[in-house]
Amino acid sequence: MPPRKRLAPTSNAADYRHDETRLNNPPDGIADLHLVAPGRKRFKTSKASHVFSVFGKPDVQLSPPGPEDYTITVKGVDVYAPNTDEFDASSADQVAAWFLDTDYDGATFLVRQAYFPAQVPNPWKKLSKVLKGSIAPDQFAALQRTTSLPFKAGKHKRCAVKVIDMRGNEVMTVIKVH
């Protein structure tokens, strides 16, 4: 029987598990996880060979409160690349989906707004075919945006943005609102 693969985390990654302020803002490299096989340093190092990514952070901007209150704009997503030990930056057009919880309680992410900005490949083509054209194209276009609808600050005074890139990497950030 061949030797088993194992996941090798850094020694201090567990320190961040239960500390919410540290968990939401880990320093670079805190979760330097990679697959290790006996006698080898790492497995394949090409971008296409990565089955999962360790962590990342959405690049988002919170608008200042105005007459319509707050909005969030997604500019892209930064995902850790273990083969280079750096972050890969993706622009907003490479975001497959993003979701907004306008009153994040710190434990449960509740999708209050959902958007699908990527236009290549056309995410609506198959769906509109299945629905036999029962939804107007302009309604689909309303979901292909990078700026949220306006929202008011909730009782928890923070919002969370979850972003999924084209490779299926899911990352989240929490932002305080006043």
N, C-alpha and C positions, 0 to 999 in steps of 0.2 A: 504494500500500500504506500503511495507517495506521501511525503510529508505534507501536513496541512498548512494552509496559508493562515496568517494571523494579521490582525489590525494592530498597528503600533502607534498609540497616542503619545504625546509629550507628557512628561511626568506631572506638570502642574495644570493640565487641562481640567481635571476633576475639581479643582478649587473654585472654578467658575460656575459649577452646576447650580448651586442654590443661592447665589448672590445675584439678584436681578440687575443691579446697576452694573456689575461687572459682566454679566451674561449678555446684556444688550450692546455692550461696547468692548468686546475683547480686543486686546492688543494684537497686532499682526503676528501670525505664526503660533498663537496659543494652541490651536487645534491642528498642529502639523501631523495629520493622520495620513498614512499611506499603507498600501498592501505590501507585506514583506514575505518573501519566500526564502527558505534556507538556502544560503549560498548566493543569493541575488540581493542587490540593493533595492530595486523597485521593478515593477512590471513595465509594460510599454509606456512610453512617454509622449505619444502623439495625442493631440486634442481629441481625436475621434475615439481613442481607446479608453477614455475616462467614462466609467459607468456611473460614477457619482462624483459630486464635488463636496468638499468638506464644509466650507462656509463662504459667505459673501455678504454683500450689503447693497441694497438698492440705492441708487443715486437719485434722491428725491429732493424737492424744494417745497417748503410750506410757505404759502403766500401770507403776507401780513393781513391781519383782520381788516376787513373793509365793510362796505355796506352789505355785501353778500356773505360776509364772514370769511372763513378759510377755504382755500383750495390747495390741493397737492398736485404737483407736476412731476411726473417720472421722466428723468433724463436718461436713464439707463440702469445697468446693473454691473457691479464688480463682483466677480466670482474667483475664489482662490484656485490657482492652478498648481497642484502639487509637483508637477514635473519641472516647473521653473521656479517654484517657491515665490511666485509673484501673483498679483491679481490681474485677471483678464477683464478689461473694461469693454462693455457692450453698450451701444447707443440705444435709445428708446425704440428705434425701428426693429431692434432685435429682441424685443420683449414680446413673448407670446401672449401673456396675460398678466394683469395686475389687479389686486383687490385692496380695498380700503375698509378698515374698521375705524369709524369716526369717533368711537368712545371705547377704546381698548382698556380692559380691566386688568391686564397684566397676566391673565391666565388663559382666557378663551378668545380666539380670534373669530369674530363674527363678521361675515362679509356683508357690508352695507352698500358698497358700490363695487362693480366689476367691469373691467374693460379688457379689450383684446386688440391692441394697437397694431400688431404685425399684419402686414397685408400681402406678404409673399411667403408661403403659398396662400392663396385666398382662403381664409378659414370659413367663409360663408358659402362657398360654392356647393359643397356637399350637403350642408344643412338646408340651404334653400331648395336643393333638388329633392331632398327627403320630404320637406314640407310642401312641395309642389308649388313654390312661389307664393305661399300665403302670407309671407312677411315682406314688406316693402324694403328695397335696398337702402333707402335713407334711414330706416330704423336700425339696420345692421351698422350703417356708417356711424351712427351715434355712439356705438360701443367701441369704435376704433379711435380712441382718443388717449392722449397722454396727460391731460389735465382733468381732474375730478370735477364733479358738480360741487357747487358751494355747500358747505356744511357748518353747523354751529359747534362750538366746543361742548363736549358732553360732560357728565358729572365726574368722570375720571381724569379729565383735562389732559388726555393724550390720545393720539391716534396711531394706528399701526398700518404699515403698507407691506403687503406681501407681493413679491414679483417672481414670475416664472419666465426664465429665458427660453430660447429656441431649443436648447438641449435638455430641457426639463428640470434644470436647477431651480430650486425654490428657496428664496431668501427673504428675510423680513427685517424691517427696522421699525423702531418705536420713536415717535416724536411728541414732545410736550407741546400742548397748546394752552394758551392763557385765557 
